[in-house]
Amino acid sequence: MAIQVAVANHKGGCGKTTIASHLLWWAAAQKIRSHGIAVDPQGNLIQRVLDDPRLQREKVYRASEWLDLTYSPNAMPAMVPPADLVVLDFPPGFDICSIARPHLWLVPIDGREAIDGLMTAIRTMQVGPGGLGIYAVLNMLDGAGRVPVSAARDALGMMPKLKMWPDPIPDTAVIQRSAEYRRPTWLIPNGKNTAGDTAMRKFCAGVLSLVGLGSKGR
């Protein structure tokens, strides 16, 4: 049975697709059979991971030997090819989250709006049997004018059912450029071993370890 990890948030631009794509890239690099589901109608996950989104076979996009993707706007696909890891990239808004009961929810938090949205929705977010819960991932909170990390932790700490991912993901140019290059941080020019790359690789390895799939590291 595949481990399901869902990435969701009430607002756009908080890093959902960046997190989902890096998890898939990392898992595939470890030769873990992975499948991404673009629940967001914009299909950002498909565009981010594939060099040529026109390449398609039986409604499933092939990114590599270890990675496939499905475009399934606002719905769970009727069938998912065999995989060890399934990553769901949700559209903005928590109402659609009721269609899934993953083993793990990851909720990127980049500011007060994201915190307020999660506060409203968390009671309705369900985790599947044997699941690991709902984790808030502080993301891009260290930039100018952002909510301080400590203040975000205090606000999130008052929510029932919520767990905190231990390490924030920083706001770095390398992570931002990964979207432009459509590559993970460790494969973009001058990206590997920078602060953003190190944080992203540590995050991906930590998620796979948490769900029991392990990680060999790079």
N, CA, C and O of each residue as an XYZ file, in Angstrom:
872
protein
N       0.838     -1.192      0.000
C       0.000      0.000      0.000
C       0.879      1.250      0.000
O       1.818      1.350      0.789
N       0.578      2.195     -0.875
C       1.381      3.406     -0.989
C       1.186      4.324      0.218
O       0.086      4.443      0.758
N       2.260      4.958      0.620
C       2.186      6.010      1.630
C       1.725      7.288      0.941
O       2.306      7.690     -0.067
N       0.684      7.932      1.474
C       0.181      9.168      0.894
C       0.603     10.368      1.747
O       0.409     10.388      2.962
N       1.179     11.355      1.080
C       1.544     12.620      1.711
C       0.819     13.728      0.955
O       0.990     13.861     -0.257
N       0.018     14.519      1.648
C      -0.741     15.591      1.014
C      -0.184     16.942      1.447
O       0.109     17.158      2.623
N      -0.043     17.850      0.480
C       0.464     19.192      0.750
C      -0.662     20.181      0.469
O      -1.157     20.261     -0.655
N      -1.065     20.930      1.487
C      -2.245     21.789      1.341
C      -2.081     23.059      2.149
O      -1.326     23.106      3.120
N      -2.804     24.093      1.730
C      -2.856     25.355      2.463
C      -4.015     26.176      1.930
O      -4.459     25.988      0.798
N      -4.496     27.085      2.757
C      -5.634     27.917      2.368
C      -5.269     28.932      1.285
O      -6.132     29.348      0.512
N      -4.018     29.328      1.225
C      -3.614     30.405      0.321
C      -2.626     29.919     -0.739
O      -1.957     28.899     -0.571
N      -2.555     30.668     -1.821
C      -1.589     30.363     -2.869
C      -0.247     31.019     -2.597
O      -0.151     31.937     -1.783
N       0.783     30.551     -3.275
C       2.099     31.159     -3.169
C       2.858     30.874     -1.901
O       3.835     31.559     -1.599
N       2.426     29.866     -1.142
C       3.088     29.589      0.136
C       4.108     28.467      0.024
O       4.778     28.148      1.006
N       4.240     27.860     -1.153
C       5.264     26.840     -1.341
C       4.752     25.420     -1.445
O       5.535     24.479     -1.319
N       3.451     25.236     -1.674
C       2.914     23.870     -1.762
C       3.574     23.068     -2.876
O       4.064     21.963     -2.644
N       3.586     23.624     -4.084
C       4.130     22.891     -5.215
C       5.639     22.719     -5.086
O       6.177     21.694     -5.504
N       6.323     23.694     -4.521
C       7.764     23.561     -4.296
C       8.056     22.391     -3.370
O       8.968     21.606     -3.629
N       7.293     22.269     -2.299
C       7.493     21.160     -1.364
C       7.119     19.836     -2.010
O       7.868     18.864     -1.905
N       5.963     19.785     -2.682
C       5.521     18.534     -3.305
C       6.509     18.057     -4.366
O       6.847     16.874     -4.419
N       6.968     18.978     -5.207
C       7.885     18.580     -6.286
C       9.214     18.100     -5.723
O       9.769     17.122     -6.222
N       9.733     18.757     -4.706
C      11.016     18.328     -4.142
C      10.896     16.968     -3.466
O      11.821     16.160     -3.544
N       9.784     16.705     -2.809
C       9.592     15.375     -2.218
C       9.628     14.298     -3.296
O      10.242     13.247     -3.110
N       8.970     14.561     -4.422
C       8.944     13.590     -5.509
C      10.325     13.431     -6.148
O      10.767     12.312     -6.406
N      11.001     14.547     -6.399
C      12.348     14.481     -6.962
C      13.295     13.695     -6.060
O      14.070     12.856     -6.518
N      13.208     13.992     -4.767
C      14.105     13.338     -3.818
C      13.828     11.845     -3.752
O      14.755     11.037     -3.806
N      12.557     11.472     -3.635
C      12.201     10.059     -3.540
C      12.634      9.311     -4.796
O      13.176      8.209     -4.710
N      12.396      9.905     -5.958
C      12.794      9.259     -7.208
C      14.311      9.082     -7.263
O      14.802      8.071     -7.766
N      15.050     10.062     -6.748
C      16.514      9.960     -6.738
C      16.982      8.819     -5.837
O      18.057      8.257     -6.047
N      16.166      8.477     -4.829
C      16.490      7.346     -3.952
C      15.949      6.026     -4.499
O      16.013      4.996     -3.829
N      15.414      6.066     -5.727
C      14.832      4.890     -6.381
C      13.649      4.340     -5.594
O      13.470      3.131     -5.453
N      12.854      5.272     -5.090
C      11.573      4.947     -4.465
C      10.490      5.231     -5.500
O      10.379      6.355     -5.990
N       9.707      4.235     -5.828
C       8.686      4.424     -6.863
C       7.644      5.417     -6.363
O       6.971      5.179     -5.360
N       7.522      6.533     -7.077
C       6.739      7.661     -6.584
C       5.709      8.107     -7.622
O       5.888      7.926     -8.826
N       4.637      8.690     -7.117
C       3.578      9.181     -8.000
C       3.050     10.499     -7.439
O       2.667     10.575     -6.272
N       3.033     11.525     -8.270
C       2.484     12.816     -7.871
C       1.102     13.014     -8.465
O       0.859     12.672     -9.622
N       0.199     13.564     -7.672
C      -1.161     13.847     -8.138
C      -1.400     15.348     -8.045
O      -1.385     15.920     -6.955
N      -1.619     15.982     -9.190
C      -1.907     17.416     -9.230
C      -3.403     17.608     -9.041
O      -4.167     17.573    -10.005
N      -3.817     17.809     -7.801
C      -5.226     18.061     -7.501
C      -5.589     19.498     -7.857
O      -6.745     19.796     -8.159
N      -4.607     20.379     -7.819
C      -4.797     21.780     -8.196
C      -5.129     21.867     -9.689
O      -4.358     21.376    -10.514
N      -6.271     22.488    -10.057
C      -6.640     22.587    -11.477
C      -5.582     23.278    -12.336
O      -5.521     23.034    -13.541
N      -4.755     24.127    -11.747
C      -3.706     24.788    -12.523
C      -2.627     23.814    -12.988
O      -1.860     24.118    -13.901
N      -2.573     22.654    -12.360
C      -1.599     21.653    -12.770
C      -0.161     22.074    -12.572
O       0.715     21.655    -13.328
N       0.099     22.895    -11.569
C       1.463     23.405    -11.372
C       2.473     22.291    -11.129
O       3.631     22.395    -11.533
N       2.031     21.229    -10.471
C       2.962     20.132    -10.189
C       3.423     19.468    -11.485
O       4.595     19.115    -11.624
N       2.496     19.298    -12.438
C       2.854     18.706    -13.721
C       3.869     19.598    -14.441
O       4.879     19.119    -14.958
N       3.584     20.895    -14.465
C       4.460     21.839    -15.159
C       5.828     21.933    -14.489
O       6.841     22.124    -15.162
N       5.855     21.799    -13.166
C       7.112     21.948    -12.437
C       8.033     20.746    -12.654
O       9.242     20.908    -12.819
N       7.469     19.562    -12.655
C       8.286     18.354    -12.651
C       8.657     17.892    -14.053
O       9.736     17.336    -14.255
N       7.768     18.116    -15.031
C       8.008     17.602    -16.374
C       8.674     18.639    -17.262
O       8.303     19.812    -17.246
N       9.652     18.205    -18.031
C      10.249     19.086    -19.035
C       9.260     19.350    -20.167
O       9.207     20.458    -20.699
N       8.481     18.341    -20.533
C       7.535     18.456    -21.636
C       6.206     17.845    -21.200
O       6.029     16.632    -21.304
N       5.254     18.675    -20.704
C       3.997     18.134    -20.192
C       3.119     17.502    -21.248
O       2.072     16.943    -20.919
N       3.517     17.573    -22.519
C       2.712     16.935    -23.564
C       2.928     15.424    -23.592
O       2.106     14.685    -24.135
N       4.019     14.976    -23.015
C       4.304     13.549    -22.999
C       3.328     12.863    -22.048
O       3.309     13.154    -20.852
N       2.527     11.961    -22.578
C       1.459     11.385    -21.784
C       1.198      9.948    -22.228
O       1.277      9.637    -23.417
N       0.895      9.097    -21.295
C       0.571      7.714    -21.606
C      -0.563      7.262    -20.701
O      -0.399      7.174    -19.484
N      -1.701      6.980    -21.291
C      -2.873      6.508    -20.554
C      -3.196      7.434    -19.381
O      -3.454      6.979    -18.267
N      -3.177      8.727    -19.648
C      -3.528      9.771    -18.678
C      -2.524      9.885    -17.532
O      -2.765     10.626    -16.578
N      -1.426      9.179    -17.607
C      -0.378      9.266    -16.595
C       0.879      9.784    -17.268
O       1.328      9.233    -18.273
N       1.443     10.840    -16.712
C       2.663     11.421    -17.249
C       3.868     10.688    -16.671
O       3.921     10.413    -15.472
N       4.822     10.378    -17.521
C       6.046      9.716    -17.077
C       7.169     10.745    -16.990
O       7.600     11.299    -18.001
N       7.637     10.992    -15.766
C       8.744     11.924    -15.574
C      10.084     11.214    -15.638
O      11.057     11.738    -16.181
N      10.122     10.009    -15.074
C      11.356      9.222    -15.095
C      10.994      7.787    -14.775
O       9.826      7.460    -14.567
N      11.993      6.942    -14.737
C      11.755      5.530    -14.424
C      11.071      5.364    -13.073
O      10.309      4.418    -12.870
N      11.342      6.282    -12.153
C      10.851      6.142    -10.783
C       9.726      7.116    -10.439
O       9.253      7.131     -9.302
N       9.296      7.921    -11.394
C       8.329      8.974    -11.072
C       7.284      9.152    -12.170
O       7.621      9.402    -13.327
N       6.015      9.021    -11.791
C       4.877      9.305    -12.665
C       4.022     10.389    -12.026
O       4.126     10.655    -10.829
N       3.173     11.011    -12.842
C       2.265     12.040    -12.331
C       0.897     11.900    -12.978
O       0.768     11.427    -14.108
N      -0.120     12.320    -12.239
C      -1.493     12.324    -12.739
C      -2.091     13.708    -12.526
O      -1.934     14.303    -11.460
N      -2.774     14.213    -13.540
C      -3.524     15.462    -13.413
C      -4.964     15.097    -13.090
O      -5.655     14.492    -13.910
N      -5.421     15.466    -11.887
C      -6.760     15.086    -11.431
C      -7.385     16.266    -10.687
O      -7.469     16.245     -9.459
N      -7.827     17.303    -11.421
C      -8.292     18.535    -10.775
C      -9.477     18.318     -9.833
O     -10.515     17.780    -10.220
N      -9.288     18.755     -8.582
C     -10.345     18.753     -7.556
C     -10.932     17.381     -7.282
O     -12.082     17.278     -6.855
N     -10.172     16.332     -7.517
C     -10.684     14.980     -7.285
C      -9.528     14.015     -7.114
O      -8.407     14.280     -7.549
N      -9.817     12.888     -6.472
C      -8.850     11.801     -6.418
C      -9.028     10.954     -7.662
O     -10.162     10.649     -8.031
N      -7.946     10.564     -8.324
C      -8.076      9.744     -9.532
C      -8.662      8.380     -9.205
O      -8.485      7.860     -8.104
N      -9.363      7.808    -10.179
C      -9.980      6.504     -9.967
C      -8.934      5.433     -9.713
O      -9.188      4.477     -8.980
N      -7.768      5.583    -10.311
C      -6.719      4.582    -10.153
C      -5.357      5.249    -10.202
O      -5.126      6.161    -10.996
N      -4.467      4.790     -9.354
C      -3.095      5.283     -9.323
C      -2.169      4.108     -9.605
O      -2.316      3.055     -8.985
N      -1.220      4.258    -10.523
C      -0.281      3.166    -10.788
C       0.451      2.747     -9.520
O       0.567      3.538     -8.584
N       0.942      1.524     -9.478
C       1.665      1.051     -8.283
C       2.791      2.005     -7.897
O       3.588      2.429     -8.735
N       2.834      2.329     -6.613
C       3.862      3.254     -6.119
C       4.070      3.017     -4.640
O       3.189      2.496     -3.955
N       5.235      3.400     -4.147
C       5.520      3.349     -2.716
C       5.146      4.662     -2.034
O       4.774      4.687     -0.861
N       5.254      5.746     -2.792
C       4.945      7.075     -2.258
C       4.028      7.803     -3.223
O       4.287      7.855     -4.425
N       2.946      8.370     -2.681
C       2.042      9.213     -3.460
C       2.008     10.588     -2.796
O       1.726     10.701     -1.603
N       2.298     11.633     -3.575
C       2.287     13.004     -3.069
C       1.165     13.764     -3.769
O       1.115     13.813     -4.998
N       0.263     14.359     -2.982
C      -0.859     15.121     -3.523
C      -0.605     16.610     -3.339
O      -0.309     17.069     -2.236
N      -0.722     17.356     -4.424
C      -0.541     18.813     -4.401
C      -1.922     19.450     -4.545
O      -2.510     19.430     -5.627
N      -2.441     20.019     -3.444
C      -3.806     20.552     -3.416
C      -3.851     22.010     -3.866
O      -2.858     22.731     -3.758
N      -5.020     22.445     -4.377
C      -5.196     23.858     -4.730
C      -5.377     24.691     -3.469
O      -5.596     24.130     -2.396
N      -5.292     26.026     -3.568
C      -5.573     26.871     -2.407
C      -6.992     26.607     -1.882
O      -7.926     26.415     -2.661
N      -7.135     26.602     -0.565
C      -8.420     26.349      0.063
C      -8.436     24.985      0.718
O      -7.929     24.011      0.161
N      -9.022     24.919      1.910
C      -9.041     23.663      2.641
C     -10.308     22.853      2.417
O     -10.370     21.699      2.839
N     -11.340     23.429      1.754
C     -12.590     22.704      1.588
C     -12.402     21.428      0.779
O     -13.075     20.431      1.041
N     -11.505     21.438     -0.195
C     -11.279     20.286     -1.053
C     -10.533     19.177     -0.317
O     -10.487     18.044     -0.795
N      -9.949     19.488      0.835
C      -9.142     18.498      1.548
C      -9.949     17.307      2.039
O      -9.374     16.273      2.380
N     -11.251     17.430      2.081
C     -12.093     16.334      2.574
C     -12.065     15.120      1.650
O     -12.520     14.046      2.043
N     -11.542     15.264      0.427
C     -11.535     14.138     -0.505
C     -10.421     13.144     -0.193
O     -10.386     12.058     -0.771
N      -9.511     13.499      0.709
C      -8.353     12.639      0.967
C      -8.170     12.395      2.460
O      -8.504     13.236      3.294
N      -7.633     11.227      2.770
C      -7.232     10.889      4.129
C      -5.822     10.303      4.063
O      -5.637      9.092      4.185
N      -4.852     11.155      3.872
C      -3.477     10.670      3.699
C      -2.864     10.216      5.015
O      -3.435     10.411      6.087
N      -1.701      9.613      4.910
C      -0.960      9.265      6.117
C      -0.376     10.509      6.785
O      -0.196     10.550      8.002
N      -0.084     11.520      5.966
C       0.581     12.714      6.488
C       0.120     13.943      5.723
O       0.103     13.955      4.492
N      -0.258     14.991      6.477
C      -0.535     16.308      5.892
C       0.662     17.208      6.158
O       1.183     17.251      7.272
N       1.091     17.923      5.130
C       2.103     18.965      5.283
C       1.469     20.291      4.893
O       0.938     20.432      3.792
N       1.524     21.263      5.800
C       0.881     22.550      5.570
C       1.944     23.649      5.620
O       2.369     24.035      6.709
N       2.384     24.164      4.462
C       3.361     25.256      4.465
C       2.749     26.520      5.065
O       1.627     26.898      4.730
N       3.489     27.156      5.940
C       3.035     28.379      6.607
C       4.007     29.501      6.272
O       5.166     29.481      6.687
N       3.514     30.490      5.506
C       4.397     31.597      5.117
C       3.942     32.939      5.672
O       4.518     33.972      5.330
N       2.920     32.943      6.522
C       2.457     34.208      7.075
C       1.142     34.046      7.822
O       0.648     32.933      8.002
N       0.580     35.175      8.258
C      -0.613     35.151      9.105
C      -1.827     34.577      8.389
O      -2.617     33.859      9.002
N      -1.991     34.878      7.101
C      -3.145     34.352      6.377
C      -3.142     32.827      6.355
O      -4.190     32.196      6.498
N      -1.976     32.248      6.179
C      -1.870     30.791      6.181
C      -2.203     30.224      7.552
O      -2.836     29.172      7.647
N      -1.788     30.902      8.612
C      -2.094     30.451      9.974
C      -3.591     30.526     10.224
O      -4.176     29.579     10.750
N      -4.223     31.641      9.854
C      -5.657     31.804     10.071
C      -6.460     30.752      9.310
O      -7.431     30.208      9.837
N      -6.055     30.466      8.067
C      -6.760     29.467      7.290
C      -6.670     28.088      7.907
O      -7.658     27.356      7.954
N      -5.486     27.733      8.380
C      -5.302     26.434      9.008
C      -6.092     26.338     10.303
O      -6.635     25.278     10.615
N      -6.164     27.418     11.057
C      -6.907     27.422     12.310
C      -8.382     27.081     12.081
O      -9.012     26.408     12.897
N      -8.918     27.558     10.953
C     -10.318     27.285     10.614
C     -10.512     25.851     10.138
O     -11.539     25.233     10.419
N      -9.536     25.326      9.424
C      -9.730     24.055      8.719
C      -9.257     22.824      9.459
O      -9.692     21.721      9.129
N      -8.394     22.960     10.434
C      -7.699     21.801     10.973
C      -8.645     20.764     11.581
O      -8.340     19.572     11.568
N      -9.779     21.198     12.107
C     -10.703     20.244     12.726
C     -11.363     19.335     11.706
O     -11.863     18.267     12.061
N     -11.370     19.741     10.447
C     -12.017     18.941      9.413
C     -11.026     18.096      8.616
O     -11.444     17.262      7.812
N      -9.735     18.292      8.817
C      -8.723     17.533      8.084
C      -8.552     16.163      8.730
O      -8.278     16.059      9.925
N      -8.714     15.126      7.934
C      -8.674     13.763      8.448
C      -7.401     13.047      7.993
O      -6.904     13.256      6.887
N      -6.903     12.209      8.872
C      -5.721     11.398      8.585
C      -6.156      9.946      8.482
O      -6.988      9.488      9.265
N      -5.600      9.221      7.521
C      -5.962      7.828      7.323
C      -5.499      6.930      8.454
O      -4.702      7.350      9.293
N      -5.991      5.695      8.490
C      -5.591      4.738      9.528
C      -4.082      4.575      9.589
O      -3.415      4.428      8.564
N      -3.559      4.604     10.797
C      -2.120      4.484     10.971
C      -1.351      5.714     10.539
O      -0.130      5.672     10.387
N      -2.075      6.824     10.338
C      -1.447      8.044      9.852
C      -0.590      8.735     10.897
O      -0.608      8.392     12.079
N       0.162      9.721     10.419
C       1.148     10.397     11.259
C       0.728     11.791     11.685
O       1.408     12.427     12.490
N      -0.406     12.280     11.145
C      -0.917     13.554     11.605
C      -0.736     14.698     10.625
O      -0.452     14.505      9.443
N      -0.913     15.907     11.171
C      -0.851     17.144     10.399
C       0.350     17.952     10.898
O       0.463     18.246     12.088
N       1.232     18.301      9.982
C       2.438     19.050     10.332
C       2.424     20.417      9.657
O       2.212     20.523      8.449
N       2.652     21.452     10.446
C       2.875     22.785      9.899
C       4.363     22.923      9.575
O       5.228     22.613     10.394
N       4.637     23.399      8.351
C       6.026     23.576      7.914
C       6.270     25.068      7.718
O       5.755     25.657      6.768
N       7.040     25.679      8.595
C       7.335     27.102      8.466
C       8.193     27.309      7.222
O       9.275     26.737      7.096
N       7.695     28.130      6.315
C       8.320     28.265      5.004
C       8.399     29.736      4.610
O       7.386     30.435      4.588
N       9.604     30.199      4.300
C       9.817     31.577      3.829
C       9.411     32.619      4.853
O       8.963     33.704      4.483
N       9.557     32.314      6.123
C       9.147     33.258      7.169
C      10.257     34.205      7.597
O      10.035     35.084      8.430
N      11.445     34.036      7.036
C      12.574     34.843      7.500
C      12.885     36.023      6.589
O      13.894     36.701      6.780
N      12.035     36.274      5.607
C      12.239     37.418      4.723
C      11.767     38.715      5.353
O      11.101     38.701      6.388
N      12.110     39.838      4.733
C      11.729     41.153      5.256
C      10.208     41.276      5.324
O       9.505     40.956      4.366
N       9.717     41.739      6.455
C       8.292     41.977      6.599
C       7.469     40.737      6.911
O       6.247     40.830      7.025
N       8.105     39.579      7.050
C       7.379     38.349      7.341
C       7.068     38.249      8.828
O       7.654     38.945      9.657
N       6.125     37.359      9.141
C       5.846     37.073     10.544
C       7.068     36.372     11.140
O       7.555     35.406     10.553
N       7.574     36.827     12.282
C       8.730     36.171     12.882
C       8.451     34.693     13.150
O       7.327     34.309     13.475
N       9.486     33.875     13.010
C       9.329     32.439     13.222
C       8.793     32.148     14.613
O       7.913     31.303     14.777
N       9.316     32.838     15.610
C       8.884     32.581     16.992
C       7.402     32.891     17.182
O       6.699     32.148     17.867
N       6.921     33.979     16.582
C       5.511     34.336     16.702
C       4.631     33.313     15.992
O       3.553     32.975     16.482
N       5.081     32.821     14.849
C       4.320     31.805     14.119
C       4.248     30.519     14.936
O       3.194     29.888     15.010
N       5.352     30.132     15.541
C       5.351     28.918     16.365
C       4.375     29.052     17.525
O       3.657     28.103     17.840
N       4.338     30.212     18.163
C       3.438     30.429     19.295
C       1.977     30.299     18.860
O       1.176     29.663     19.545
N       1.634     30.902     17.722
C       0.255     30.844     17.238
C      -0.135     29.425     16.843
O      -1.233     28.971     17.166
N       0.741     28.735     16.157
C       0.445     27.377     15.709
C       0.402     26.397     16.872
O      -0.315     25.398     16.821
N       1.170     26.682     17.918
C       1.212     25.799     19.077
C      -0.099     25.709     19.824
O      -0.289     24.797     20.630
N      -1.016     26.645     19.573
C      -2.314     26.628     20.251
C      -3.352     25.779     19.530
O      -4.459     25.599     20.036
N      -3.013     25.254     18.357
C      -3.987     24.497     17.578
C      -3.990     23.026     17.977
O      -2.933     22.406     18.095
N      -5.190     22.469     18.185
C      -5.265     21.042     18.482
C      -4.904     20.221     17.253
O      -5.083     20.671     16.122
N      -4.401     19.030     17.478
C      -4.075     18.068     16.424
C      -2.847     18.441     15.610
O      -2.376     17.629     14.814
N      -2.316     19.643     15.783
C      -1.231     20.106     14.911
C       0.136     19.804     15.509
O       0.363     19.974     16.707
N       1.036     19.351     14.648
C       2.433     19.152     15.020
C       3.291     20.135     14.229
O       2.894     20.604     13.162
N       4.453     20.437     14.757
C       5.357     21.375     14.090
C       6.530     20.626     13.480
O       7.173     19.806     14.135
N       6.800     20.929     12.194
C       8.026     20.399     11.615
C       9.197     21.109     12.288
O       9.173     22.331     12.431
N      10.226     20.359     12.706
C      11.257     20.971     13.565
C      12.049     22.104     12.933
O      12.411     23.055     13.626
N      12.330     22.030     11.637
C      13.218     23.013     11.021
C      12.492     23.823      9.956
O      11.918     23.243      9.034
N      12.504     25.156     10.061
C      11.906     25.995      9.010
C      12.670     25.863      7.696
O      13.865     25.567      7.687
N      11.971     26.083      6.593
C      12.604     26.158      5.281
C      12.847     27.631      4.984
O      11.895     28.412      4.976
N      14.078     28.032      4.743
C      14.381     29.465      4.602
C      13.905     30.047      3.282
O      13.608     29.322      2.333
N      13.841     31.355      3.246
C      13.494     32.093      2.026
C      14.796     32.395      1.304
O      15.482     33.362      1.635
N      15.142     31.573      0.318
C      16.422     31.745     -0.359
C      16.228     31.835     -1.865
O      15.239     31.341     -2.406
N      17.181     32.470     -2.534
C      17.141     32.609     -3.983
C      17.239     31.250     -4.668
O      16.647     31.046     -5.728
N      17.981     30.320     -4.072
C      18.150     29.005     -4.684
C      16.820     28.267     -4.757
O      16.506     27.658     -5.780
N      16.043     28.314     -3.692
C      14.736     27.650     -3.706
C      13.804     28.345     -4.689
O      13.034     27.685     -5.387
N      13.867     29.661     -4.747
C      13.041     30.389     -5.708
C      13.439     30.034     -7.142
O      12.578     29.881     -8.009
N      14.735     29.906     -7.387
C      15.195     29.598     -8.741
C      14.844     28.183     -9.162
O      14.788     27.892    -10.357
N      14.607     27.302     -8.208
C      14.247     25.937     -8.563
C      12.943     25.910     -9.351
O      12.745     25.038    -10.197
N      12.049     26.865     -9.077
C      10.798     26.943     -9.839
C      11.074     27.402    -11.273
O      10.444     26.919    -12.214
N      11.997     28.316    -11.434
C      12.325     28.815    -12.770
C      12.998     27.733    -13.621
O      12.696     27.589    -14.806
N      13.899     26.985    -13.015
C      14.641     25.960    -13.747
C      13.866     24.647    -13.866
O      14.212     23.784    -14.673
N      12.811     24.503    -13.051
C      12.060     23.243    -12.994
C      12.985     22.091    -12.639
O      12.933     21.012    -13.228
N      13.812     22.353    -11.679
C      14.781     21.379    -11.178
C      14.841     21.492     -9.661
O      14.545     22.554     -9.113
N      15.219     20.416     -8.971
C      15.429     20.526     -7.525
C      16.631     21.415     -7.230
O      17.475     21.652     -8.094
N      16.689     21.891     -6.018
C      17.753     22.830     -5.642
C      19.136     22.257     -5.895
O      20.058     22.992     -6.246
N      19.287     20.952     -5.719
C      20.618     20.355     -5.865
C      21.039     20.169     -7.319
O      22.165     19.744     -7.581
N      20.153     20.479     -8.272
C      20.506     20.331     -9.683
C      20.502     21.645    -10.454
O      20.761     21.646    -11.657
N      20.218     22.754     -9.796
C      20.257     24.020    -10.515
C      21.665     24.618    -10.406
O      22.398     24.298     -9.470
N      22.049     25.479    -11.350
C      23.405     26.053    -11.325
C      23.722     26.735     -9.991
O      22.956     27.567     -9.505
N      24.839     26.374     -9.424
C      25.322     26.949     -8.158
C      24.344     26.752     -7.011
O      24.325     27.542     -6.067
N      23.543     25.716     -7.085
C      22.545     25.485     -6.052
C      22.975     24.520     -4.975
O      22.674     24.727     -3.800
N      23.679     23.459     -5.360
C      23.974     22.404     -4.405
C      24.849     22.904     -3.263
O      25.809     23.650     -3.458
N      24.474     22.458     -2.048
C      25.185     22.756     -0.805
C      25.031     24.201     -0.336
O      25.703     24.611      0.611
N      24.169     24.972     -0.971
C      23.823     26.277     -0.424
C      22.871     26.076      0.764
O      22.404     24.964      1.011
N      22.592     27.150      1.488
C      21.725     27.043      2.668
C      20.333     26.527      2.287
O      19.772     25.670      2.971
N      19.785     27.057      1.191
C      18.462     26.622      0.770
C      18.440     25.172      0.339
O      17.508     24.438      0.670
N      19.455     24.753     -0.393
C      19.547     23.369     -0.845
C      19.711     22.422      0.333
O      19.055     21.381      0.392
N      20.572     22.772      1.260
C      20.789     21.927      2.436
C      19.501     21.761      3.233
O      19.169     20.663      3.679
N      18.774     22.879      3.405
C      17.516     22.819      4.150
C      16.482     21.968      3.427
O      15.761     21.196      4.059
N      16.404     22.103      2.110
C      15.409     21.348      1.351
C      15.733     19.859      1.353
O      14.834     19.034      1.514
N      16.992     19.507      1.177
C      17.365     18.096      1.203
C      17.131     17.487      2.581
O      16.692     16.342      2.686
N      17.418     18.232      3.625
C      17.175     17.744      4.980
C      15.689     17.542      5.213
O      15.281     16.563      5.839
N      14.877     18.465      4.710
C      13.425     18.345      4.857
C      12.911     17.099      4.136
O      12.161     16.315      4.716
N      13.306     16.915      2.889
C      12.829     15.766      2.108
C      13.253     14.448      2.748
O      12.453     13.518      2.849
N      14.501     14.370      3.176
C      14.984     13.164      3.832
C      14.213     12.910      5.127
O      13.912     11.765      5.461
N      13.898     13.976      5.849
C      13.161     13.831      7.095
C      11.745     13.326      6.890
O      11.256     12.502      7.663
N      11.082     13.822      5.842
C       9.723     13.365      5.547
C       9.723     11.886      5.189
O       8.902     11.123      5.697
N      10.640     11.478      4.316
C      10.685     10.065      3.926
C      11.016      9.176      5.116
O      10.482      8.073      5.235
N      11.887      9.643      5.990
C      12.201      8.879      7.190
C      10.971      8.756      8.093
O      10.706      7.691      8.650
N      10.232      9.840      8.231
C       9.039      9.849      9.080
C       8.000      8.855      8.600
O       7.384      8.164      9.412
N       7.794      8.770      7.285
C       6.762      7.875      6.755
C       7.265      6.462      6.549
O       6.530      5.610      6.051
N       8.519      6.197      6.927
C       9.032      4.843      6.897
C       9.644      4.407      5.592
O       9.873      3.216      5.380
N       9.916      5.356      4.706
C      10.532      5.021      3.426
C      12.034      5.251      3.429
O      12.730      4.819      2.510
N      12.538      5.924      4.449
C      13.968      6.129      4.564
C      14.510      7.038      3.485
O      13.776      7.470      2.596
N      15.784      7.322      3.565
C      16.449      8.149      2.575
C      17.934      7.864      2.627
O      18.523      7.788      3.705
N      18.532      7.708      1.476
C      19.969      7.456      1.414
C      20.773      8.736      1.508
O      21.972      8.698      1.785
N      20.121      9.878      1.278
C      20.848     11.142      1.256
C      21.619     11.303     -0.030
O      21.714     10.383     -0.844
N      22.166     12.487     -0.197
C      22.950     12.764     -1.404
C      24.276     13.388     -0.985
O      25.104     13.708     -1.838
